[in-house]
Amino acid sequence: MKNVQIIEGADNCTYDVFAFTDEEFSVIFPGAGQNVEFIEDAVVRIGDEELGRILRPVWKRRARKSEIVGIHGTLFYELAHKTKYYPTKKEEEMVTGIPHLSPSER
């Protein structure tokens, strides 16, 4: 199972984490090393009906943040304006204007 945090545009959201099977994760995050996706892109790529079929069981697997070990992906809802910050859809390559340290430099 892989933990995915849901970031949504609502002011009152809780940024819940859900457990995805490896298969569900690979469908939502299809790129090599990809760990960021925007629901709008997934709908275009997969289709609304098929995406609903894939995600329906996921919503029953809410994970307690205090019990998880690591977050493997981030799925953004209603935040398509943030795509410019994630051109590769890899969080480690996010465009911030601030240089990132490589793991060896941390």
Backbone as CSV, one residue per row, in Angstrom:
resi,resn,N_x,N_y,N_z,CA_x,CA_y,CA_z,C_x,C_y,C_z
1,MET,0.843,-1.184,0.000,0.000,0.000,0.000,0.886,1.244,0.000
2,LYS,0.381,2.275,-0.654,1.085,3.553,-0.705,0.158,4.633,-0.163
3,ASN,0.716,5.521,0.624,-0.051,6.603,1.228,-0.045,7.820,0.319
4,VAL,-1.239,8.355,0.052,-1.392,9.522,-0.808,-2.147,10.588,-0.032
5,GLN,-1.552,11.785,0.021,-2.216,12.904,0.685,-3.042,13.655,-0.349
6,ILE,-4.264,13.978,0.044,-5.186,14.706,-0.826,-5.167,16.174,-0.404
7,ILE,-4.794,17.028,-1.335,-4.782,18.472,-1.089,-5.884,19.061,-1.955
8,GLU,-6.848,19.700,-1.329,-7.957,20.254,-2.100,-8.071,21.751,-1.892
9,GLY,-8.809,22.381,-2.778,-8.930,23.826,-2.773,-9.834,24.413,-1.713
10,ALA,-10.621,23.609,-1.031,-11.546,24.132,-0.026,-10.784,24.718,1.160
11,ASP,-11.284,25.808,1.700,-10.653,26.426,2.865,-10.706,25.530,4.092
12,ASN,-11.724,24.709,4.199,-11.913,23.891,5.396,-11.484,22.435,5.198
13,CYS,-10.511,22.190,4.341,-10.092,20.808,4.100,-9.087,20.353,5.154
14,THR,-8.924,19.034,5.271,-8.057,18.463,6.302,-6.812,17.783,5.742
15,TYR,-6.635,17.759,4.452,-5.467,17.126,3.825,-5.327,15.672,4.282
16,ASP,-6.392,14.921,4.108,-6.420,13.524,4.516,-5.432,12.694,3.709
17,VAL,-5.054,11.566,4.275,-4.176,10.606,3.625,-4.975,9.310,3.445
18,PHE,-4.852,8.717,2.257,-5.550,7.481,1.945,-4.551,6.439,1.458
19,ALA,-4.846,5.178,1.742,-3.999,4.065,1.318,-4.433,3.600,-0.075
20,PHE,-3.490,3.602,-0.998,-3.709,3.140,-2.370,-2.986,1.808,-2.546
21,THR,-3.603,0.893,-3.278,-2.876,-0.315,-3.653,-1.799,0.101,-4.650
22,ASP,-0.834,-0.753,-4.866,0.211,-0.446,-5.847,-0.390,-0.224,-7.230
23,GLU,-1.412,-1.019,-7.574,-2.059,-0.885,-8.886,-2.782,0.462,-9.001
24,GLU,-3.537,0.832,-7.971,-4.239,2.125,-7.984,-3.244,3.269,-8.084
25,PHE,-2.169,3.175,-7.333,-1.142,4.216,-7.343,-0.540,4.363,-8.735
26,SER,-0.212,3.245,-9.378,0.430,3.316,-10.697,-0.501,3.875,-11.775
27,VAL,-1.797,3.725,-11.594,-2.748,4.305,-12.553,-2.852,5.816,-12.347
28,ILE,-2.898,6.248,-11.103,-3.036,7.671,-10.807,-1.718,8.404,-11.025
29,PHE,-0.605,7.772,-10.719,0.734,8.358,-10.860,1.528,7.512,-11.859
30,PRO,1.252,7.634,-13.173,1.816,6.701,-14.154,3.271,6.946,-14.553
31,GLY,3.787,8.130,-14.335,5.141,8.445,-14.785,6.216,7.848,-13.895
32,ALA,7.381,7.611,-14.470,8.514,7.106,-13.694,8.878,8.129,-12.626
33,GLY,8.820,7.731,-11.378,9.161,8.622,-10.275,8.108,9.662,-9.953
34,GLN,6.983,9.615,-10.632,5.921,10.603,-10.406,5.298,10.411,-9.035
35,ASN,5.142,11.511,-8.296,4.487,11.439,-6.995,3.537,12.611,-6.767
36,VAL,3.239,13.337,-7.841,2.281,14.442,-7.801,1.327,14.262,-8.974
37,GLU,0.026,14.460,-8.724,-0.957,14.441,-9.804,-2.059,15.431,-9.489
38,PHE,-2.657,15.937,-10.516,-3.791,16.856,-10.433,-5.006,16.112,-10.948
39,ILE,-6.091,16.155,-10.195,-7.270,15.377,-10.548,-7.768,15.730,-11.948
40,GLU,-7.617,16.992,-12.332,-8.056,17.409,-13.664,-7.282,16.667,-14.751
41,ASP,-5.979,16.472,-14.555,-5.166,15.730,-15.523,-5.549,14.252,-15.534
42,ALA,-5.819,13.706,-14.365,-6.215,12.297,-14.282,-7.544,12.063,-14.992
43,VAL,-8.475,13.001,-14.858,-9.774,12.868,-15.529,-9.574,12.854,-17.044
44,VAL,-8.729,13.730,-17.550,-8.469,13.777,-18.997,-7.818,12.473,-19.459
45,ARG,-6.855,11.989,-18.681,-6.101,10.799,-19.058,-6.917,9.511,-18.909
46,ILE,-7.679,9.381,-17.840,-8.350,8.119,-17.507,-9.834,8.135,-17.844
47,GLY,-10.446,9.295,-17.736,-11.892,9.401,-17.924,-12.580,9.441,-16.575
48,ASP,-13.619,10.234,-16.474,-14.313,10.458,-15.209,-14.889,9.167,-14.630
49,GLU,-15.517,8.371,-15.472,-16.159,7.142,-14.998,-15.136,6.129,-14.492
50,GLU,-14.083,5.912,-15.263,-13.047,4.950,-14.867,-12.299,5.445,-13.628
51,LEU,-12.039,6.734,-13.564,-11.367,7.294,-12.392,-12.218,7.090,-11.143
52,GLY,-13.513,7.298,-11.267,-14.423,7.056,-10.148,-14.388,5.614,-9.702
53,ARG,-14.337,4.689,-10.648,-14.271,3.264,-10.329,-12.984,2.940,-9.570
54,ILE,-11.880,3.560,-9.970,-10.590,3.308,-9.323,-10.554,3.901,-7.916
55,LEU,-11.082,5.113,-7.763,-10.964,5.815,-6.485,-12.020,5.429,-5.446
56,ARG,-13.151,4.881,-5.887,-14.220,4.524,-4.940,-13.714,3.688,-3.761
57,PRO,-12.974,2.606,-3.993,-12.495,1.824,-2.848,-11.416,2.550,-2.033
58,VAL,-10.681,3.445,-2.664,-9.633,4.192,-1.962,-10.240,5.025,-0.835
59,TRP,-11.387,5.656,-1.104,-11.995,6.552,-0.109,-12.422,5.815,1.160
60,LYS,-12.468,4.507,1.100,-12.796,3.711,2.288,-11.547,3.393,3.107
61,ARG,-10.368,3.798,2.617,-9.102,3.474,3.281,-8.388,4.716,3.791
62,ARG,-9.097,5.506,4.537,-8.476,6.692,5.124,-7.436,6.234,6.155
63,ALA,-6.264,6.823,6.089,-5.178,6.450,7.000,-5.040,7.491,8.101
64,ARG,-4.741,7.025,9.286,-4.483,7.947,10.400,-3.069,8.492,10.233
65,LYS,-2.957,9.803,10.199,-1.644,10.412,10.006,-0.665,10.001,11.095
66,SER,-1.142,9.806,12.297,-0.261,9.429,13.403,0.273,8.001,13.277
67,GLU,-0.312,7.220,12.374,0.087,5.822,12.239,0.825,5.509,10.942
68,ILE,0.833,6.414,9.992,1.468,6.114,8.706,2.977,6.348,8.781
69,VAL,3.668,5.668,7.900,5.107,5.865,7.763,5.340,6.323,6.325
70,GLY,5.415,7.620,6.156,5.696,8.182,4.846,4.474,8.471,4.004
71,ILE,4.628,9.449,3.148,3.620,9.798,2.149,4.280,9.593,0.795
72,HIS,3.638,8.803,-0.039,4.220,8.418,-1.319,3.774,9.281,-2.483
73,GLY,2.682,10.022,-2.303,2.177,10.846,-3.390,1.235,11.916,-2.889
74,THR,1.006,12.908,-3.749,0.079,13.996,-3.453,-0.874,14.128,-4.633
75,LEU,-2.165,14.124,-4.334,-3.193,14.294,-5.353,-3.913,15.600,-5.067
76,PHE,-3.801,16.551,-6.001,-4.412,17.869,-5.858,-5.803,17.881,-6.482
77,TYR,-6.752,18.486,-5.780,-8.112,18.700,-6.271,-8.372,20.190,-6.332
78,GLU,-8.934,20.646,-7.445,-9.335,22.052,-7.621,-8.178,23.021,-7.421
79,LEU,-6.975,22.594,-7.760,-5.798,23.453,-7.623,-4.944,23.397,-8.887
80,ALA,-5.604,23.343,-10.033,-4.895,23.226,-11.307,-3.930,24.384,-11.540
81,HIS,-4.178,25.520,-10.910,-3.274,26.661,-11.094,-1.875,26.369,-10.534
82,LYS,-1.731,25.328,-9.735,-0.429,24.964,-9.175,0.391,24.063,-10.111
83,THR,-0.163,23.654,-11.235,0.580,22.774,-12.139,1.892,23.400,-12.597
84,LYS,1.948,24.722,-12.676,3.175,25.393,-13.122,4.336,25.143,-12.159
85,TYR,4.051,24.809,-10.926,5.099,24.533,-9.943,5.597,23.088,-9.993
86,TYR,4.851,22.235,-10.674,5.179,20.808,-10.745,5.271,20.341,-12.202
87,PRO,6.151,20.920,-13.001,6.189,20.568,-14.425,6.540,19.106,-14.687
88,THR,7.278,18.472,-13.788,7.646,17.065,-13.967,6.766,16.136,-13.141
89,LYS,5.889,16.719,-12.329,5.019,15.963,-11.426,5.821,15.111,-10.445
90,LYS,6.992,15.628,-10.090,7.830,15.026,-9.058,8.052,16.104,-8.009
91,GLU,7.621,15.831,-6.793,7.716,16.836,-5.736,9.145,17.337,-5.551
92,GLU,10.114,16.455,-5.701,11.512,16.819,-5.519,11.983,17.841,-6.550
93,GLU,11.258,17.971,-7.662,11.630,18.894,-8.729,10.681,20.078,-8.815
94,MET,9.964,20.334,-7.732,9.032,21.460,-7.693,9.777,22.761,-7.969
95,VAL,9.150,23.652,-8.731,9.714,24.949,-9.046,9.302,25.930,-7.956
96,THR,10.271,26.338,-7.138,9.968,27.240,-6.029,10.745,28.536,-6.099
97,GLY,11.795,28.576,-6.878,12.678,29.725,-6.870,13.726,29.609,-5.781
98,ILE,13.592,28.586,-4.945,14.555,28.319,-3.879,15.313,27.051,-4.257
99,PRO,16.641,27.089,-4.297,17.376,25.873,-4.661,17.124,24.753,-3.665
100,HIS,16.915,23.574,-4.188,16.708,22.401,-3.333,18.058,21.743,-3.055
101,LEU,18.195,21.195,-1.891,19.388,20.439,-1.553,19.200,19.003,-1.991
102,SER,20.251,18.442,-2.554,20.181,17.026,-2.895,20.229,16.237,-1.586
103,PRO,19.786,14.975,-1.600,19.816,14.174,-0.365,21.192,14.153,0.293
104,SER,22.257,14.153,-0.505,23.615,14.103,0.068,24.017,15.420,0.720
105,GLU,23.337,16.521,0.366,23.659,17.833,0.930,22.869,18.148,2.204
106,ARG,21.864,17.326,2.498,21.014,17.588,3.662,21.681,17.229,4.955
